[in-house]
Amino acid sequence: MPSTAASHSYRTTIIATLLMATASLSIPACDDPPSVPRATARPTADPTKARLTIENPILDLGDVADYETRTAEVRFENTGGDTLTVQRVIPTCGCTTIGFEEDQTFAPGEGGSFALNFTPKSSGQQQKYIQVVSSDPLVPVASVTLKANVIPTLQAEPGFLAMGRVAYGQPQTGVIEIAALADDCQLTNVSFTGELADHATATITETTPEGAPRGSWIVDVNFPAETPWGWHTGGMLVSGTIDTKDGPRPIQKRFVVNGSFEGKINAEGTLLALLSLRSGQKILKTTTLRRADGAAFECTSATIVKSPEGLAVAVEPIDSGRTEWMLTLTGNAPSRPGTLKGTIAITTDVPGEQIIEIQFAGAVMAGS
């Protein structure tokens, strides 16, 4: 295995790669303002036409605990001279409408309202945008902005668990410390999503000092010796309850967990980060394989086993001593937007690591 300094460098590189890949896969961000048709310079309102006037286009909920669901009412009126039809209300993630019926009509001077439920997905200052589609000829798509300052209930160190490069074939454990920022919290469950659900387990140990009103816990994330060679990533959800004046409410904290499990064979990168791609863009990604002891070995084949069409892979020796091999992924990005990911299986002559897998992931962006 590499030296401590090399391991730290590799860990830093993997973390940076993951963060960039994660950012590139957000299509689009929930807090981005909606793309609405731009009206031309607004003429003087025609009194004979329908006109949607929203009384409270900006809703500020103030401080909201991250376990709360808040309801806000949006009021509107037809201030024009013709019948107004409110066709749709389109919320973004974190918001849902309550009981809104599509294609409601309102006579001149008549008004109505709809309610929004806001359930936080993260903490901090947030803005959500809601589109209101109507028969107003000047502004057919109006926007409502919902603001909130979401207060976290839990804090954790580290904020995500990057195991870095760890020894394949040996059990591994990562540790996360969680502290409550509010009284009367209990954490009881841990679950995993993604491929980690097939490998990782976790235990929660309470470490709250006697008499302290705010709890603290240690979460041990365990990977068995049977965890396959290569890159593994997924989500971990730690959940429990908080006692409130209205009774127990669920609380939770989400984590990204990843690690590169390598043994006799090491890779320059077990995850090929394709990042953001345009439709049809050429793909050329490489990684180097070598034995940890520097000895010669053979890579007899490389096959893409999970991927859309249009990609190819090859593996060939870099040096005459066959101590290093270059894996090359080539092709073109798909024409349709979405996530692009897959698995490359490589066969070798190294005992215990006759089949190893390299992952690749990226996103094809819309409108490119």
Buried (B, 14 or more C-beta within 10 A) or exposed (E): BEEEEEBEBBBEBBBEBBEEBBEBBEEEEBBEEEEBEEEEEEEEBEEEBBBBBBEEBEBEBEEBBBBBEBEBEBEBBBBBBBEBBBEEBBBBEBBEBEEBEEEBEBEBEEEBEBEBBBBBEEBEEBBBBBBBBBBBEBBBBBBBEBBBEBBBBBBBEEEBBBBBBBEBBEEBEBEBEBBBBBEEBBBEEBEBEBBBEEBBEBEBEEEBEEEEEEBBBEBBBBBEEEBBBBBBBBBBEBBBBBEEEEEEBEBBBBBBBBBBBBBBBBBBBBBBBBBBBEBEBEBEBEBEBBBEEEEEBEBEEBEBEEBBEBBEBEBEBEEEEBBBBBBBBBBBBBEEBEEBBBBBBBBBEBEEBEEBBBBBBBBBBEEE
